[in-house]
């Protein structure tokens, strides 16, 4: 159920309490900080999809690697897998992981990129690919101890008039939660691990409430990043400013009028 409207200051304070209560590791990242070299898989330079926000990809790869180091995992279900660079990078990072990856994406072209990346790194035998949306995957989702549900789903609040096909890879619905909340609310067996990347633009109070109802929070990271190509474009920027006034988005503004929000990485365990 949507939460009642609250001020931006109260929403920001609630998010800050979440960070403090879960000992969030904080940092900052810019698009220019990450190049494809940071995501090399051994000697192979991976292929990217049309969603080429490498800083987002890099943070998600690190999140999955931390999750694999948190518990014994034999299956990763990567929902919205895109290029599969994050899982491939995480597997190489932890070393010796020989489990199974079930990669799904609504974009068939992205799955073709995934297959090529897995094949060229010698990992194809560990992967299964499914052309499917989150809502296709959820009814058949296998959960429980040993299962990691990894998701970097579209989380940018997009006003309905701007929600065209060119926004498919980032469109999280008007408040940014149209995929986040259904995933978090989906019934999962106790002990299931969830590695979720989202943002402070995505109605964070609603997301935090959903998390705290059903999950133990094992890890939180928060990386501040400036508004970029999508977030600075109107009418999206104006929509985000309205969301902030309603307490449904948290971001800062400096003296020059430049906005910055936070990439959030959470490792959760279903209670």
C-alpha positions in Angstrom: 0.0 0.0 0.0 1.4 3.4 -0.9 2.6 5.4 2.1 1.1 8.7 3.0 2.8 11.7 1.5 5.7 13.0 3.7 8.1 15.9 3.3 11.4 15.4 1.6 13.2 16.2 4.9 11.3 13.4 6.7 12.0 10.9 3.9 15.7 11.9 3.9 15.8 11.4 7.7 14.1 8.0 7.4 16.7 6.9 4.8 19.5 8.2 6.9 18.2 6.2 9.9 18.2 3.1 7.6 21.8 3.7 6.7 22.9 4.2 10.3 20.9 1.3 11.6 22.4 -1.1 9.1 25.9 0.4 9.1 25.8 1.4 5.4 29.1 1.6 3.6 29.1 4.9 1.8 30.9 6.3 -1.2 30.6 8.4 -4.3 30.8 7.4 -8.0 30.5 9.2 -11.3 30.0 7.9 -14.8 33.5 8.8 -15.7 35.0 6.8 -12.8 34.3 3.5 -14.5 35.5 2.2 -17.9 35.0 -1.1 -19.5 38.5 -2.0 -18.3 37.1 -2.2 -14.7 34.8 -4.9 -15.9 37.2 -7.0 -17.9 36.8 -10.8 -17.5 40.3 -12.0 -17.5 41.7 -11.1 -20.9 38.3 -10.7 -22.4 36.7 -7.3 -22.7 32.9 -8.0 -22.4 30.3 -6.7 -24.7 27.7 -4.3 -23.3 24.1 -3.8 -24.1 22.4 -0.6 -25.1 22.1 0.1 -21.3 25.8 1.1 -21.0 25.8 2.8 -17.6 29.0 1.2 -16.5 29.1 2.7 -13.0 25.7 1.0 -12.3 27.0 -2.3 -13.8 30.1 -2.1 -11.7 28.3 -1.5 -8.4 25.9 -4.3 -9.2 28.8 -6.7 -10.0 30.4 -5.9 -6.6 27.0 -6.4 -4.9 26.7 -9.9 -6.3 30.3 -10.7 -5.4 29.6 -9.7 -1.8 26.5 -11.8 -1.7 28.4 -14.8 -2.9 30.8 -14.3 -0.1 28.0 -14.0 2.5 26.5 -17.5 2.3 26.9 -20.8 0.4 25.1 -20.2 -2.8 24.5 -22.9 -5.5 22.0 -21.0 -7.7 21.9 -17.4 -8.8 18.6 -16.2 -10.4 19.6 -12.9 -12.1 16.4 -11.0 -13.0 17.0 -8.3 -15.5 20.4 -9.8 -16.3 21.2 -7.6 -19.3 24.7 -8.4 -20.5 25.4 -10.8 -17.6 28.6 -8.9 -16.9 27.8 -8.5 -13.2 27.4 -12.2 -12.5 30.4 -13.2 -14.7 32.5 -10.6 -13.0 31.3 -11.7 -9.5 32.0 -15.3 -10.2 35.5 -14.6 -11.3 36.0 -12.3 -8.3 35.1 -14.9 -5.7 36.9 -17.7 -7.5 36.0 -21.3 -7.7 32.3 -20.9 -7.7 30.7 -23.7 -9.8 27.0 -23.1 -9.3 24.2 -22.4 -11.8 23.1 -19.0 -13.1 19.6 -18.5 -14.4 19.6 -15.3 -16.3 16.4 -13.6 -17.5 15.7 -10.4 -19.3 12.7 -8.8 -21.1 15.1 -7.7 -23.9 16.0 -10.6 -26.3 18.9 -8.6 -27.8 20.4 -8.2 -24.3 20.2 -12.0 -23.7 22.1 -12.5 -27.0 24.9 -10.3 -25.5 24.7 -12.4 -22.3 25.2 -15.6 -24.2 28.2 -14.3 -26.1 29.8 -13.0 -22.9 29.3 -16.3 -21.1 30.5 -18.3 -24.1 33.7 -16.2 -24.6 34.6 -16.5 -20.9 34.1 -20.3 -20.9 31.1 -20.0 -18.5 28.3 -20.9 -20.9 27.7 -24.3 -19.3 26.8 -22.6 -16.0 24.1 -20.4 -17.6 20.5 -20.9 -18.6 18.8 -18.0 -20.4 15.1 -17.0 -20.4 13.5 -14.2 -22.4 11.0 -13.1 -19.7 9.9 -10.2 -17.6 10.0 -10.1 -13.8 6.3 -11.0 -13.8 6.9 -14.0 -16.0 9.7 -15.2 -13.6 8.0 -14.7 -10.3 5.4 -17.5 -10.5 8.1 -20.0 -11.1 10.8 -18.6 -8.8 12.7 -21.2 -6.8 13.8 -19.9 -3.4 15.3 -21.2 -0.2 18.7 -21.6 1.4 21.5 -21.7 -1.2 19.5 -19.6 -3.6 20.5 -16.0 -4.5 17.9 -13.8 -6.1 19.9 -11.0 -7.8 18.1 -8.0 -9.4 19.0 -4.7 -10.9 15.6 -3.8 -12.2 14.5 -0.5 -13.7 14.1 1.9 -10.8 13.9 5.4 -12.3 10.6 7.1 -11.8 9.3 8.0 -15.3 6.1 10.1 -15.8 3.6 8.2 -17.9 3.8 10.5 -21.0 7.5 9.7 -21.2 7.3 6.0 -20.7 8.1 5.0 -24.3 10.0 1.9 -25.6 13.3 3.9 -25.5 12.9 4.1 -21.7 12.3 0.4 -21.2 15.7 -0.3 -19.6 15.3 2.4 -16.9 11.5 2.8 -16.5 10.5 1.9 -13.0 7.0 3.4 -13.3 5.8 6.8 -12.0 7.4 6.3 -8.5 10.2 3.9 -9.5 8.8 0.9 -7.6 6.7 -1.0 -10.2 9.3 -3.9 -10.1 11.0 -3.4 -6.8 7.9 -3.8 -4.6 6.5 -6.9 -6.3 9.8 -8.6 -6.1 10.3 -7.8 -2.4 6.7 -8.8 -1.6 6.8 -12.1 -3.4 6.6 -15.1 -1.1 10.1 -16.7 -0.7 11.3 -19.5 1.5 13.1 -18.5 4.7 16.9 -18.2 4.2 16.7 -17.0 0.6 19.3 -14.4 -0.1 18.4 -11.3 -2.2 20.9 -8.9 -3.7 19.0 -5.9 -4.8 20.3 -2.7 -6.5 17.9 0.3 -6.4 18.1 4.0 -5.7 17.1 6.8 -3.5 14.8 8.1 -6.3 12.6 5.0 -6.0 10.2 5.9 -3.2 12.8 4.7 -0.7 10.5 4.9 2.3 8.1 2.4 0.7 10.9 0.1 -0.3 12.5 0.2 3.2 9.2 -0.6 4.8 8.7 -3.6 2.5 12.3 -4.7 3.3 11.9 -4.4 7.1 8.6 -6.4 7.1 10.1 -9.5 5.7 13.9 -9.5 5.6 17.0 -9.3 7.7 19.3 -6.7 6.2 22.8 -8.1 6.0 24.6 -5.3 4.0 23.9 -1.9 2.7 26.0 0.3 0.4 25.1 3.9 -0.7 27.0 5.6 -3.5 26.2 9.2 -4.3 26.1 10.0 -8.0 25.2 13.1 -9.9 22.1 13.3 -12.1 22.9 12.2 -15.6 21.5 11.7 -19.1 18.1 10.4 -18.0 17.6 12.2 -14.7 18.5 15.6 -16.0 16.2 15.3 -19.1 12.9 17.0 -18.9 10.1 16.1 -18.1 11.9 13.5 -16.0 13.8 16.0 -13.9 10.7 18.0 -13.2 8.9 14.8 -12.3 11.7 13.8 -9.9 11.5 17.2 -8.3 7.8 16.8 -7.7 8.4 13.3 -6.3 10.9 14.8 -3.9 8.4 17.5 -2.7 6.0 14.6 -2.0 8.7 12.7 0.0 8.8 9.9 -2.7 12.4 10.6 -3.8 15.5 11.6 -1.9 18.3 13.6 -3.6 20.5 16.5 -2.7 21.0 19.8 -4.5 24.2 21.9 -4.3 24.6 25.7 -4.6 24.9 25.4 -8.4 21.6 23.7 -8.6 23.1 20.3 -9.5 21.2 17.3 -8.1 22.8 14.0 -6.8 21.1 10.8 -5.7 22.3 7.5 -4.3 22.8 4.1 -5.8 21.7 1.6 -3.1 22.9 -2.0 -2.8 21.2 -4.2 -0.3 21.9 -7.9 0.6 18.8 -9.3 2.3 17.8 -12.6 3.8 14.2 -13.7 3.9 13.0 -14.2 7.4 
